[in-house]
Amino acid sequence: MNAQFVDALLIAGGIYHAGFVVFHAMFWKFFFWKYELETLSTINRGVMQILNLCLIFVFLAFAYLSFAHRSDLTATPLGRALLLIVSIFWLLRAIEQAIFFGLKKRLSLILFTFFVAGTLLYFFLFMIGISG
């Protein structure tokens, strides 16, 4: 496969994850967490925010790897494993979207589509890595 094409896909993946960094960083504002989370116990309020902050870190890591280690991701066993892990992460997120939010509302379907896109992108990159 053309190395420039693979690089472009990995850069697109980095942008994809950077977008989720921004999206998750805005959760406090988008979902009025200052007020909404007050209804939860102290532990649950903390868990919600900690999990979101950890997801932001995961997305930053995925973006960094996609931008800075493009050649390693498809060319090394560790890189290919990471591509598969990222793909599985997004597959699980798509499944969870359908289970917890359903797919009848437009926004939920849009998010589901984004998660499937991440699954397919990183699985395609994994397949490129194992075939070449």
Secondary structure, 3 states (H helix, E strand, C coil): CCHHHHHHHHHHHHHHHHHHHHHHHCHHHHCCHHHHHHHCCHHHHHHHHHHHHHHHHHHHHHHHHHHHCHHHHHHCHHHHHHHHHHHHHHHHHHHHHHHHHCCCCHHHHHHHHHHHHHHHHHHHHHHHHHHC
